[in-house]
Amino acid sequence: MKRTKPPKAVAENIDIALFIKTLPLIFKLTRQKPRKEVFILSELRKKMKMDLELRGYSPITVKNYLEHVSRFSKHFNQSPELLGEDDIREYLYHCITEKKLSEGSVNAIYSGLKFFHTKTLSRGWNLDKLSPMKEPKKLPVVLSQSEVKAILE
C-alpha cells in the first residue's frame, strides 16, 4: 500500500499522534465497502424463491420479483398473502400515479405480483380486473438520403 503524506493544513493544525490515531476512522468513513444485504427469509418468501428457481428464472429476476412483493407488502403493512386483487390494483395505480414509474417498471411489478399470486399462493388471476400496461411503440429513426450521403462521405 502506498503511503501518502497528510495535507499541510492537517499536519499544521493537529498533533501527528492524534492524526495517526484517527486515520483508521477517516479511512473507514471514506472507503467503506458496500455491505451485502442480509434478508431473513420468511416461509412465504422461501417458497416463492424456490418456485422461481424451479421454473428456471434468472437470479436477477428472482431478486426483482422478491423485491416487488416485499415493497407491495410494506406498502400495506400486511403479509402479502392477506392482500388480494383489489390491493394489487390499488398498488399498481399508486406506482403509476404517485411514484410515476414507467410502463416497463409497472409491468415488471405486475409480473412479480402475478407470479406470487398464481404460483406461490395458487390463487386465480382475474384478467378482467388486472392486465399489464400497454407500452408505447417506438418508431425507428429513418435517415434521409442526404443524411446517409453525409455519413458515408
Rosetta blueprint (number, residue, H / E / L):
1 M L
2 K L
3 R L
4 T L
5 K L
6 P L
7 P L
8 K H
9 A H
10 V H
11 A H
12 E H
13 N H
14 I L
15 D L
16 I H
17 A H
18 L H
19 F H
20 I H
21 K H
22 T H
23 L H
24 P H
25 L H
26 I H
27 F H
28 K H
29 L H
30 T H
31 R L
32 Q L
33 K L
34 P L
35 R L
36 K L
37 E L
38 V L
39 F L
40 I L
41 L L
42 S L
43 E H
44 L H
45 R H
46 K H
47 K H
48 M H
49 K H
50 M H
51 D H
52 L H
53 E H
54 L H
55 R L
56 G L
57 Y L
58 S L
59 P H
60 I H
61 T H
62 V H
63 K H
64 N H
65 Y H
66 L H
67 E H
68 H H
69 V H
70 S H
71 R H
72 F H
73 S H
74 K H
75 H H
76 F H
77 N L
78 Q L
79 S L
80 P H
81 E H
82 L H
83 L L
84 G L
85 E H
86 D H
87 D H
88 I H
89 R H
90 E H
91 Y H
92 L H
93 Y H
94 H H
95 C H
96 I H
97 T H
98 E L
99 K L
100 K L
101 L L
102 S L
103 E H
104 G H
105 S H
106 V H
107 N H
108 A H
109 I H
110 Y H
111 S H
112 G H
113 L H
114 K H
115 F H
116 F H
117 H H
118 T H
119 K H
120 T H
121 L L
122 S L
123 R L
124 G L
125 W L
126 N L
127 L L
128 D L
129 K L
130 L L
131 S L
132 P L
133 M L
134 K L
135 E L
136 P L
137 K L
138 K L
139 L L
140 P L
141 V L
142 V L
143 L L
144 S L
145 Q H
146 S H
147 E H
148 V H
149 K H
150 A H
151 I H
152 L H
153 E L
